[in-house]
Amino acid sequence: MGAVLAGVRAYQVHPYRRALPPPPQLAQIGNVRLLDYGGSGPPAVFVPSLVNPPSVLDLAADNSLLRWLAGQDVRPLLVDWGSPGADERSLSIDGYVDARLRPLLAVVGDAAVVGYCLGGTMALAAALASPPRRLALIATPWKFSGYGAQGREMATAGSQIEAASTPLGAVPMDLIQPLFWRLDPAGTAAKFERFGRLPPDSEAARAFVALEDWANDGPPLTLPAARQCFGEFYGADTPGSGRWRGDARTLACPTLNLVSTRDRIVPAAAAPEVGARVDVDAGHVGMIVGSRARNLVWEPLRDWLKR
């Protein structure tokens, strides 16, 4: 425990700060923006999770899926959910899909859509209503019954947090993040213990801080979105049972389904039964920013988007 706490302290005082120039904005609805990373190829709209910022897809100058794709004849566009304003405070996940995501997709027109984590759930929901040119899903939960007992625990704890956050008007990230620590508590402790042994000026230390800053940051989640996520999804599995947006197996567009075989956040059993499934030997975040992400995910995704 002493080693873990020393690692936490080393992280807190580390001088690294993210300093990437922001991409230009293509469109905005409420506080939700569509950012344009350039590139000369076919457009692909990336939909991140509502939980945590979208910057995991653009983590660092030398570890950015979006900037790399822009140099590979693909035009990546990123949905940045932002912090919920007055117009978003009443939005459930359904509301974000219908009032924010689908109108932004309409701005782009004929494009591929790529969803990551809960963003994949939302992208799949939008695709069932209006199929895009093609859809790629990365570490996407849909069959929430695949979480088993952990899902039921998430539903119970999430509902308690949502109720406690009612006076605040939204659920702050500081209360949401511990829910995901509970999915792998030993791993959460071990990573800080390992970090505490790294030289502070090493590239490995800087990479750890960049990723941990992302994991511990993020805007609050609206109360309706939290209620739907924890109550309807984790609690009742409305997506996996076909009671939310329909049966994923009826999706009428080419679909690439990248499923992690080592994911603690979205177990493989929770993945949707849709499209061409490709099992990926990497963790939930490692699929996007890990040392093997380029070979395992980036390059196959690029080839599929350009096909």
PyMOL commands that set and color helices and strands:
alter all, ss='L'
color gray80, all
select helices_A, chain A and resi 2-13+54-58+65-70+93-108+118-129+144-147+149-168+173-181+185-195+203-215+223-235+248-250+268-270+286-289+293-306
alter helices_A, ss='H'
color red, helices_A
select strands_A, chain A and resi 25-29+32-36+43-47+75-80+112-116+134-138+170-171+221-222+255-260+276-280
alter strands_A, ss='S'
color yellow, strands_A
deselect
rebuild
show_as cartoon
